[in-house]
Amino acid sequence: MPLLSIKTSCKIDDKTSIALAASRQAAELLGKPESYVMVLIEDQLTLVFAGNDQPAAYLELKSLGLPESQTAELSAGLCNFIHQQLSIDIERIYIEFSNAERHMWGWKGATF
């Protein structure tokens, strides 16, 4: 049910390794089983932020029951993760949080 989408201007040589680490990180931060976490990575995108094309990232974290009171903590954890993995300055990372309603999230031919 959690989906972490990572879009970046950087070239990522080992996307699978980063995706696996991001899956563990998202599960830990959200306190949800990793068996439900999906990670999507798109690299080498044209991304201009603050008027320049230095390395940057845009993340989306969608989840059922996303704890709105913990978005600052989630932001810190995800920004630090991206900085450590991709060497992107945390000031060049945007994150969009989305709390999906159960009937609006499909899985296995049904909804949650």
N, C-alpha and C positions, 0 to 999 in steps of 0.2 A: 504494500500500500504506500509506503514512502517512495517517492521518486526524486532523486537528486540529479539534476541536469547541470552539466558543467560545459560552458562554452568559453573558449579562449582564443586569443590571437597567437598563443604560443604553439610551437610544434611539440607534440608529445610522442616520444619514440615508443614507449611501452604503455599504450592506453589500457591494456588489460590489467597490468600491475596497479596503475593509478585507480582504475575502476574498482578493483577488489579492495584496495585500501580505503577508498571513499565509501564503499558499501559498509565496511566495518565501522567507519567513523560515523556515518549517518545513523546506523542502528544504535550505536553507543550513545550518541547525543540525544536521540529520541526515546531511548529506552524501549525499543521495539525489536522483535526478532529479525535477524538479518535475512531470514528466509523469505521475508516479504519485501525487502529493499530492492529497488531497481536503480541503476546508475547509467546515465547517458553522457557520453563525452563527444564533443565536437571541437576539434582543434584547427589551427591555422585559419581562423576566420578573420575577415577584415573587421577590425574593432577599433574605433577611435573613441577615446575617453579623455575628457579635459583638454580637448584640442590637440591631442597628439596620438601617435600610434605605438607608444611604448607598451610592453606586455600588460594585458588586462584580462579580466575574467568576469563573466556574468553567470550567476548560479540561480537556479530555481529549486526550491525545496517544497514539495507538495506532499501532504500527508493527511490521513484521516485523524482527527483529534489533535491537530498541530497545536501545541501549547503556546498561545499568544503571549502569555506572561514570560516565556522563556526565549523569545526571539533574539534578545540581546546576547544571551549565552550561546544560542545556536549560531548567531553571526560570528561571534568570537571564535568558536570552535571550527567553523567552516573556513573562515578567513585564514586562521593559523594553519589549517590543513593545506589549503591551496598555496599559501606562502612557502611552507616547508617542501611541498611536493614539486611546485612549478617555479619557485623563486619570484612570484609576482608580489609586488608591494601590496600590503593590505589596503592601502588607500586607493588602489586601482581595481577593487573588487566590489561589485554590486550583487546583492542577493535579494531575490523576491520570494517571500514566504506565502504559501497558499494552503488554506485549510479546506480540504475537499469534504463534501458531504457524502455519506455512505451511499446514497442512491445515485450519486453522480460519478462513482468510481467503479468501473467494471472489471471483472476477473472471472475466469473459468466459465464464461457464458452467462454470468449473473452479475449482481452488484453486491457490495459489502453491506 
